């Protein structure tokens, strides 16, 4: 993959044997039409079909395409970082393999980067395309929760981003095992410009994210980006303590004034509420303790099973 290209495209893929080559060819055709010299690094995130074989066949005929195969499915976020760790060019563009991130916008990303000098060019969705109602509601709920917990609005953001060399080197320094790409790019604080884009129809099978995987991704992203849920449980505890003091004073006043203290139903409700609050707090704390347990083991973030037309240079907490 030796060339004078200034841009590398990092493309994670999972179970894409039917359409991967067609989609990669569409990306290369668009790059040629726009007169952009670029490399492609495709990361096979442990696909169980023939995605890797198709990729190797496709790359063997093109000197500017290389691939990394992870030893198993580590998740899209980790696959993105596996690809970024191999980028040696001035810029890196992260995009999906199903063409929902349209390659026609690549030229615009580079133009904005040259004009603004920003280290991060953010692809912002002005049209989310065709999404199921359940997915749309889940996404809105997650981003609202993330915004309320961290103060960061990622509702219209995407993984469609152009990163400068400075941003690439900074992201490769992160050592945590569980990563949230969009969150870490936002956290880095580098100068940012935006490029609005419309999401195209998916070219390939339906999304590989099941409801269970989406929920796990949401929880992992929340825990990886902010610790405020722990503080929220403390805040709820303080509010409940204040309420308990008020209720205690009210009960004592009634007792010493000779009035009978009634409210058996209220007492049961308070006990149930307290029990739920305790279990919720323990659950949130338990999630963070589990994350701490995973991090202190210092296992590699990913393992590489194979490469094609690519000589690995460095892997952050990962390797061959």
N, C-alpha and C positions, 0 to 999 in steps of 0.2 A: 504493500500500500504506500510506496514511496511516491510522493508527488509534491507540487508546490501549492496545493490547495490551502486556502485560509479558513475553510469551514469543514466541520465534521458533523454529520447527522447521526444522532444516537436514537435508535429505534428499537424499543422493547417489543418482543413478540411472544405469544403463547398460543399454542394449538392453532396455527395459521397455515397449515399445509395446503389448503385449497386455493388461497388467494395471495399468499405472501409474495411469490415471485411476480405476479401480475401487478401488485401494488408497488413493489420496489421498482419495477420497470416504469410505472407511471411517474414515480418520483424522479428517476433518472432522466426520463424524457423531459420533464418540466425543468430540471436543472440545465439540461442541454439547451432548451428553448430560451432560457433566461441567461445563457452564457455564464453559468456559475460553475466553477471548478470545486468540487466537494468530494469528501470521502463519506462512506456509509459504514457505520458499525451497528450491526443488528445483534441484539442480545436475545437468545432463545432462553426463556425463563423455565427451563426444564419441561418442555413440551413432551407429551406422551404419544404424539402422533409422528408423522414424518416431516415435521417442520424443519428440523436440523438437516436432514438429507436434502430437502429442497433448497435450503439456503446454501449449503456447500456446493451444490450443482450450479446454482445461480452465481455464486461468488467466483467459482473457478473460471468463468468466462469473462470476468470483469475485474480489472486490477484495483479499482477504487472501492470495492466492496469487501468487507471482512465480517467475521462473525464470532461471537462468544457463546458457548453453550454452558449454562449453569448446571451443576450436578443434579439439582432438583428444582422444584418450583419454590422460589424464595419470595415471590411477589413482585409486582411491577415497580414499586419504589426502589427496591434493592437492585432490580435489573437496570434501572436508569443509572444508578450510581456505579454499577459495574461497567457500563459503557462509558460514563464520564471519566472514570479513572484511566481510560486508555486514550483519551483525546490529547493530541499533541499540536493541534492547529490553533490559530488565533481565536476562532470562534467555535462554539458548539451549539447546535440546535437540537433540542429534544422534541420528538414528535411521535405520534401513534402510528402503528403499522397498518391500520385499517382505513387510512386516508380521511378520517374525520377531522384531522388537522390538515387542511388542504395545502399541498406543496406549492400552489401558485402564490402563497403569501411569503415564501422564503426570500424572494427578492426584496419585498417590502421590509422584512426584518433587517436585512443587511443595510438597506438604504437608511432606515431610522437609526441604526447603530452608528453608521458613518456620520450622519448629520448631527446627532445629539452627543455622541461619545459616551453614552450610557453603558454600564457594564451588564445590565440585564434588560432585555427587551421582552416584555410580558405580552403574551397573546391573550387578549380579553374577549370573551364571547359576547357578541352583540345579538347572536341568535343561537340558541342551544340545539337547534335541529330537532329531529324526531326522537323523543324520549317517552317512555311509558309514564303514565300518571304516577304509579307507585315510586318509580325511580326519581321523578322530578320532585315529589313530595319529600322523599328521603333525603335527597341532596339539599333541598332548601332547609329542612330541619337540621341537618348536620352543620351546614355553614352558619346558620343562625346561632346554634349552640356554641360553635367555635368562636364566633364573634363576641357573644356574651361572656365567654370564659376568658378569652385572650385579648379582646379588643381589636382583632385583625379581621377585616372583611375579605374573604377569599371566594365570595359567592360567584363571581364571574371570571375567576382566574382559571387557568388550565395548566397542564404540563407542557403546553406548546410555548417554549421559551428559547430565546437566544442568549447564550452566556459568553462573556468575554473571557480572555485568558485569566484575568485576575479573579473573576468569579469562579471559574473552573478550579483553579488552584485552591481557593478558599474552601469550596465544597469538599474537596478531597481530603481536607484536614479533619473533617468531622469523624469522630471515632465511635459514636453510639451505634449499637447493633440494629435498632429499629429506627428507620428514617421516614420522614414525611417531606418529600421533595419540595412541594409548593411552600410548605411552612418554613423550611430551612432557607430557601431562596429569599423569602420575605424577611426572615430573621437576620440575614447577612447584612442588610442595610445598604447595599451598594446602590449607586444611582440607577434609576429605573425609568424606562420609557415604555409606552404601550403601543400595541398594534391591534386594532379591533378586527375580528374575523368571524365569519359565519361557519358554523359546524356543518360539514357535508354529511351525506348519508354514509353509513357504515358499509364498506366494501368487504364483505365476508360474512361469516356466521354471526349469530347473535352474541351479545356481550358475554364474556366468561365470568363476569361477576354475578354470583348468585346472591340472594338476600343475606345468607349467612356470611359470605365473604365480604359483602358491602358493610355489614354491621361490624365485623372484625376490623376491617380497614378503618372505619370511623372511630372505633375505640382506640386502636393503635395510634392513629393520627392525633387524636386528642391527648393521649397520654404522652406521646413523643414531643408535642409542641408546647404544652402548658401544664403547670402544676396547680392551677387555680381551683380545680374541683376539690382538692384537699382543703383549701381555705374556705370553700363554700360550705363544706360539712362543719367546719369550725364555726362559721357564721350562723348556720342553722342551730347549732348547739347553744350559742350565746342567746339567740332569740328565744329558743325554747326555755332556757334558764330564766330569762326575764319574765316570760309568761308564767313560769312556775312560781316565781316570787310573788307576782301579782295575785295569782290564785291562792297562794299560801296566806298572804295578808288578808285577803277577803274571807278565807275560811276561819282564821283566828278571830277576826272582828265579829263574825257571826256567832262563833262559839262563846266568846266572853260577853256578848250582848244577850245571851240566853236564847238565841234562835237556833232551831235545829238545822243541821247541815244536810241538805239533800243533794241528789245528783249522782245516783249510782251509775246511770248511763254515761254521764259526762266523765266519770272516773274511768270507766272501761275504755272509752274513746281515747282519753289521754294516755292510758297505759299502752294501748295499741299503737298510738301515734309515736310514743317514745320508743317502743320496740322497733317500729319501722325505721325511725331515724337512726337508731343505734346500728341496725343491720345495714342500712344504706351507707353509713359512715365507715363501718368495717369493710364493706364491699369495695368502696372507693380506695381506702387505704390499702386493702389487699391487692388491688390491681397495680398500684404503684410499687408495692413491695415485690410483686411478681416481676415487674419490669426491672427493678433494681437487681433482683436475683439473676435475670437473664443477662444484664449488662456486666455484672461483676465476674461472670464466667469468662468474659472476653473471648468468646468464640468468634471465628471469622464471620463477617457479615454475609459472605457468600462463598461458595466453592465453585471453581471453574472445572467443568468436566472435559471440555475440548475447545479448540479454536480452529478457525479456518481463515487463511490468508491474513493472519494477525499474530504478531509476536508480542505477547504480553509484556508491558513495561513495568507496571506497578498496580497493585490492588490494595486499596484501603481496607485493612482488616479482612482481606480475602486473598486467594492465591490459587495456584494450581495444585 
